[in-house]
Structures are given as C-alpha cells and as structure tokens.
Amino acid sequence: MKKAFYLSFILALLVLLVYPSGEARAQSSFNLTWTSEIVYFNTSGDTGNMTVTFYDGAASYSSNPIAVDPHQSGSLLIGSVSTVPVGFAGSAVISSDVPVAATYLQFGYTDRNKYSEMIYNSFKANQAGTTFYVPTVLRRAFLGNFVSTVGVQNIDGSQNIANLLFYRVDETVPTLTQTVTITAQASYVFTMSNPALASLGNGFSGSLKITSTGNIIAASEETQESGRSAYAFEGVSGGASIVYVPTMLCNWVGDNGTFTSYYAIQAIGGGATVNFQHLDRDTGATLGTETGVNIADGAKVSKNPCEQGVPNDSIGSSVIQATSGQIVVIVKVVAVGPGACGNASCQSGTRTAYLGESSGARNVALPLVRWNTDPAAGFRSFIAVMNIGGAPATDIVATYYNPNGTVAGTPHILASVANPLAHLQKANTWTTIAGGPGIVGDFVGAVIITSDQNVLVTVRNQKNVTGIEVIQFGEDYVGIPFTP
C-alpha cells in the first residue's frame, strides 16, 4: 500500500530571488540563488520503492522510481529530475510503499559555503487541515532585516480558496487579510516584501493564520536582506496546551558566539493565557518564569528567557503551558558577538529556527545527520533528546545508519536503568561522543532514536566558516516520529 508524504516547496528552483526594486545587495541571503534537495530515510527493515511527483499548478512531473533498501538514506536533487523544468516553483508529493521520513534542504546554488542552509520537514496527510498557523512572519524585521517567504500547499484533488490573515505582534485583530485560489496539489508562494503587502509596512513582525475551503499545509523560510543567514520551519494545523523546548539558551557563551533562544507563541482557537518555565540542563532546577501572558486568537507574542529571569550563560530547556486555550511555538536561536572565540572581530552568523513540540514519541527518525572531521569543511550534527514522559527514561538508544542502511559504529545508550534520564531532562549525542557510536572520519547518514518514554529530538547542524565576515552557520530541525 502506498503511503503519501507532502512537501511544500517554498522557493523557486534555481531562480534568483530579487528585491522588488531589482537592487542588488552583497552578502544577502534574500538575494541569493537557491537550489534544493529532498533528503529521505527508510525507517523500516523492508525494501521498497518511492516516487516524487512535482506540481506547479499547471502540470505535474514525476521522478523515476527510487529503490530504497532497509534503513537506507539518500537525497534527490530537484535539478537532477529531468522532467522538472528549470525555474520550477511549486510542491511535491512523495509516494512510497515503505515508511519514509523526509526533510527539505535548501542551499546556495553558486555560493554554498558562504551562506547558511535551510531545513524543514515533510508533512503526512493527517498533518494537513482547513486551518493552518505560521507563528512568525517578518517584513524587513528582526536581526539583519529578515523577510519571510511562505508556501501554502493544497493537498486536495480540487482547488481550494485560502484566506491569509496577518496579525501584527500583540494585536488582537488581523492587520491585513488576503484571499487566494490554489489549484489541486499546487502551492501558493509569496514573499513578505511583495508590493501587495506594502500596507503592513517595513519592520512588520507578526503571525499568519490561514483558513481554507480544503486541506492545506504551510511552511516558511526567512532570509536576510543584509546578511548571510537563513532558516526555515514548518507550520501546523493545530496547537496544544503545553509545548516543550529541548534547548533553552540565555546569552550562553559558546566557542563561536553568545547564543540566546527567542520564542514566537501564537494562540489558536479563541486565544490563550500562557505560563513559561525554564529549567537548568544539569540540575533541572527552575531558572526563570513568567505567568499570565495573554494572547489573542491567531496573534503572537515574542519572548526570550533572558527577559524572564534566566541568568546569563544558562543552557537548559523550557516548558510553555497554556492555562487556557492552545498555542503554537516557533523557537529561534541567535548567536551574536565573538563569544569565546578569542578574536574581537569575529561574529557568529548562526540563526536557526524549529517548531516547538507537545507530544513526543518513542520512535523518532532523523533523516539528515552529518559529521565532518574538519568543522570548517562541512556541517556537524548535534542531537538533543528531551524526556517528556511521565517517568524517568531507562532505555534510550541512538542508532546511526550509513546511507546503505548498515549500522555505523555502536549504538549510543543515552539512558539506562543505571543511568536514567529524568522527566524534562535531556541528553545529547553526536558521532564521536565518548561512549557513543565511535564513528571515525566524515559521516553522512540517518539516526533512529528509540525510548521507553516519549521524547522530543532536535538536531543542530553547525559549520565553521572562514574568509567572510561571519565565523559560523547553523540550522535546526526536529526529529520525525514514526511507527516501527
């Protein structure tokens, strides 16, 4: 039986993104030509096939069948599919007869080493909805004048009419509403700097609520008008009363910058009242709180743990709970300054984003995991696993797989009866960690996390850079739950 997974492609393939004025700006990820690939992972022990079909609203284009062996991972460069025309912008559906976890990876077409990458996850059909939420959208706002590009995909077999409701931060009613028609399986892609959205004004920071006559999904990318950083995240069709953040940072001093987490919290279903709790990584002690934050339906508030009593140089996790209503949370991590790099002129270019989660799972797949022995030659993946179950976890294992599906190194035991992982605490893994998989040399592949308690998993992909005005790039994505 075929199983369908959906990706909403955000940016045009191999098309230069330009400002409405046509003005060229150096060192601008917004003005960069991007290309992309789908990274996939067979989470099962079965052999099967998958096909990717692309839609642009006028036609569809299919890849040749792709054979996938047990636990095999790989990537499909969009430009390598001969049937897809140059300049394609649209959406895709992955169909397979084995369970597949997939992420969408975008990188600079000509200057891959000089700009950050963007990553977000695919969607299953049951993650679609007639209402969809994007907790943060920007029009020349945030650090480095970020601009959002949002893709809304119709996953139905007939056209849908979608209403886009833009809320300015802290406002209770939409600032602007637009209505668009989306043909079957296609996407509507828009950039927040478009003249049609000029009434929002430069500096707009807010949220987006999408209502539709049929099932849709949405994802967003944010690129800098004046900077090399970029990041992406998926939207959601529903919220939760509690959201967990595996990595909380308040001016935490790392080797390549000082890192802080920023939270965009959007209320759904009539508004919400929200409490925040931030926990120390090592002790689980509460470091900071804020209570009674009111958010209108569809709107957002922006918070960071430093504003809520967390001391400088802290690292840990967060619990964001709605005492009434439900919420959606996007987490951004920003690094500034030279940090501990020992050079007053160095600046970190790390800007990341990922979706906060509520339920967790006992089986989580990570399709894109990398490690380069030279941190300036490629990305390194650092994996955080947070126990959100009702009891201490006593059996958490990270198993690394080579692209051909064989196990790489030794499975990493993150929790055991002798060394349990307490509720709301987290553990970390990467390829060379002591007592872990012991993988020697460069690695690219996938990871499965299994646990006896529900866990949340995030992956930080990080790379050092030289010869430009920044010294590091990074991007995050969340692990994908699956049923074995």
Disulfide bonds with the S-S distance in Angstrom:
Cys250-Cys306 2.17
Cys341-Cys346 1.84
